Each structure stands twice: as C-alpha cells, then as structure tokens.
Amino acid sequence: MACSGPGPRSSSPDANPSSPWRTVAALPIAVQETAVVALDGQVWVLGGFEGQAGETSAVRIYDLATDSWSDGPALPMRGHHLGAAVDDGVIYVLGGLQGLGVTATGASWKLVPGASSWQPIAAMPVGSERGAGIAAASGGLLYVIGGLRAGQAVTDVSYYDPSSDEWHLGLEAMPERRDHLVGAAVGGAIYAIGGRDVSISAITNRVDRYDPRTDSWTSAAPMPTPRAGAAAALVDGRIVVAGGEG
C-alpha cells in the first residue's frame, strides 16, 4: 500500500493532540486478515474475515478527503490473506487463502479504473498458489513473494506480466521461507520484511532486498523487533511498518 501524509482529522477529539496519529472514520464492520491498497486518495480494504460471518468478498473504500467509507465492487470470490497491488491505476488481486483450512488459491483478478466489476486474469500456475505473502509492482510486473501453501511457509518468487497475461516462475527464491510478511517496492528493489515460519512463535525481524533486474537477494538492516502480520506502507520513499503479532 502506498500513501503519503497524514489522513484527515475526524470530528472526534483525539486523546493526545500532540500525537502524529489521528482518529478517522471506523470501518463499517470489523474485519481482519484483509488485503489493503491505496489508489488516488482512497484506501481499499479487500476480503478478509468478518467475525462469525466468516470470510468475505466485500470491498470497502475509505476516502481520505471526506473521511468516509463506501462499498466497492465485490470480489468474485471470498478469501483472506489475498495478494493485492496497484500498477498503472489498476488494482490486482493475486491468489490468497480460502476457508478456515487456509487452502491456497491461485485465482487472480483485476479492477480497471471506472469498472463496476472485477475481470479474471491468468491464475497462478498449479503448485505456486499461495496467500499471506507480499504482492508488489515493479517495472510494470506484479511480483508475489513468499507466503503460505498447504500449511507450509514458502520461499517462492514469481511474477505476473499484465501485457501478456502470463505468470513466470523459477525466480531466485527468498533466502528463508516466510509467510505473514510485509514489504514494498522502492528504489528499484522489493523489500521482504519480518514474517514467520507458520507458527506465531516463529517470528523474525529479518529484512531481505530483492533486485528484479538481477534476480538476486541481499540482506538489509533487520527490524528492531521481530513480528509478523504487520501493516506496511510506502510514505515519502520510506517503508513504514506498524503493529504486528508474535
């Protein structure tokens, strides 16, 4: 997710006016294990679990200018831990997990600007399906890195080419298998940050840098605290990581 600057103030007073954090309009319904992207001053929340109602296909859009929520076009499938990224104004959903059995799916979709429904694109090839990884756009390609498949964390790196509607496998694997990691593309590289090896107790502070031009990995400065399931965003050229579990 990419965004810049603080959001609007809500009408509710903040407990600490000197804090850089501000309270804004809450989601219409509690949801977790979502995918999130930012586009044209809006934050899109995709899929996830809605409490006892289970997984959802709902899409909800937060508008920074009006501090309000609206419904977007529902996803063609219910899912959680989806891979989502934006490239050239198009939102892509690239695989994910389904059900309480966290079954990996390779089903993928795109939403073009102004469209009222999602369009199917090539599914992730059999054996490469996964969720709870990183999805990031770089150089006109959509990369999916790491994730969870068949109850195991993976080191897979693959990309989707929108120009040919094709997936490409066999890229240099991550140095260490991880799921529930976060990351972003900045400065021509994609950063894989934190995550875990399936178990919530197996968290890491590891940070690795992937260079798509050379298909190679290098180590970057680790996080001060190990964690998984965090939130991350690119803000003014910096990757901000917030929250997490472990």
N, C-alpha and C positions, 0 to 999 in steps of 0.2 A: 504494500500500500504506500502510495506517495502522497504527501500533503505538505503544506507549508503554513507557518504562522499559527497563532492561537485561534481557537474557534470563538464564536460569539458568546457573550455572556447570556445566561438565562435570566429570567425575571426573578428567580430565587436568589437570595443573598448567599454568598459563599462564607463558609465558616472562617476562613483565613484570607482576607482581602489581599495580603501581600504574596500569597502563593501564586506561582505561574499556572496552576491548574484552575480551571473554571468549570462549573457545573452547567451542563446543557440538557436539552430535552432527552428524556429517557426513551429507550426502545419501547414500542407499543406492547411488547410481550417479552418476557425473559427468554433468552436463547443462548446456547453455548455451543462450542466446537464448530464455530462458523468459519467461513472464509470472508475476507474483507478486502475491498479495493477502493481506490479513490479516483474520481474522474470529474473534471470540470466543476470543482467546488462542491461535489457530493461524495458521500461515503456510502458504499453499497455493502450490505450485510447479506451473505448468501448461505442458505441452507442452515444446517445445524440441528440441535435437539431443542425442542420446546417442552421441557419438563415431562410430565406424564403423557403428553400428547405424542411423544416420540419424535423421530426425525421429520424434517420438513423440507418442502421445496420452495418455501416462501423467500422472497427477495424484498428487503426493506431498504429505503434510501433516505439518508439524512442530508438535508440541505443546510450548509453552513451559513448561508446568507439569511435564511428565515428561521433557523433553529427549529426545524420541524421535520417530521417523518412522513413518508408516503410509501405506498406499495409499488414495487416494480414488477415486471413480467416474471411470473413464477418459473422456476427451473422445470425442465421436462421430467426430472426425476427427483425423488427425495434422497438426501445424502448429507453427510457430515465430513469434516476434515477434508473439504474439497481443495483442489489446487486452483487458484484463481490469479489472473494477472491481466493487465491492460497493455495493449500495444496499438499505437496509431488510432486511439479513440475507440477501439473495440475491446469489449470485455470477454475474456476466455475463461471457461471452466474446464480444467484438465484432470480428469479422474477424481478419485476420492474414495470414501468408505461408505458402506451402507449397513444399516441394521445394528443391533446390539452385538452381533457376532463380528462386527467390523470387517465385513467382506470387502475386499478391494474391487473397485470397478475402474475400467478404462474409458467409460463413456465420457465424451467431451462435447462442448457446445460453445457457441459464440453469440454475442449480442451486439449487433451493429448499431451505430448511433441512430436514434429515432425509431428503431424497430419495436414492435409490440410483442414479439416472441423470440425465443432462442432458436438458433439454427444448429443442427448437428454438424459436427466435423469428424474427421477420422478419429476412431477410438485408439487409445493406447494399445500397441500390439500385445497379443496374449503372452502372459508371462512377465510383462512390465507394468501391469496395473498396480496402482498404489495410491494411498492417501496419506495425510499428515506429513507431507514433505514441503519443499519450497517450490513455488512457481514464480518465475521471474522472466521478464522480457529483456532481451539484449540483442542488438544488431538485427532487429526485425524477426527474431526467432523467439519461441517460448520454451524456456527450459524448465524441466521438473527434476528436482534433486532430492535424493533420499526418500524417506517415507516408510510406510508400513504395508506389508503384504503377507497374507497367510500367517499372521501372528508373529512375524519377524521384521525387525528393522532392516533396511536395505541400504546399499551404497550406490544404487543406480543413478546414472545421469543420462538423460535423454532430452531431445528437443522436438518441438512441433514446428514445421515450416508452413505458415499460412499461405504462402504463394503457391505451394504445390499440394497442400492438404495432406502432408505426409509426416510420419514420425521417423526419427533417426535414433538408433540405439548404438550401443557399443562404445560410448564415450568413456574417458578416463573416470574410474569410479572414485567416490569420496574416500579419503584415507581411513575413515572409520564409519561404521554403519550407525545411522541415527534416524529416529522419527521424532515428531513433535518439535522439530527445529524451526527456526525462523531465519529470514535473510532478506537481501535486497540486492539489486544490481546498481552499481555506482562506479564511475571511472573506468568503464570497460570491463569490470570484473563482477562476479556474483559471489556474495559472502554467505557462507553457511554458518549459522550462529547457534550455539547451545544444542538443546535437544536431549534425547535419552535413547537408551537401548531397550525399548519396550517397557521395562519396569519403571514405575515412578521414582524408585530409589536409585535408578541407574542414570542419573542426570549428569551433564557435562557442561563445562564452561568453554569448551573448545570452539575456536573460530578458524575456519579454513576459507581460502580465497581461490575461486575457480576462474581461470582465464579462458573464455571461449575461443579466442584467437589461436591459442596454442594447445587447447585441450589438456590443460595441466593444472595441478593443485599446488598451492604453497600455504604455509601456516601464517596466521595473523595473530595479533595480540588477543589472548583469551579474555573472556568477560571476568570482571571481579568476582561474580557469584555464579555458580552453576545453576542452570534452570532449564526447564522445558515448557512447552505450551504457553510461551510468552506472546506478546504482541510486538510488532516491529514496523517502523515506517522510515522512509527517507525524508529528512527535513533539512533543507538547505545544504545538501551534499553530505549530510551525516546520517548514519543509521542509528535510530533511537530504539532501544529495546526496553519495554515496560512490563512489569509483572512477571508471571510465570509460576511454575509449580515444582515441587521436589522436596 
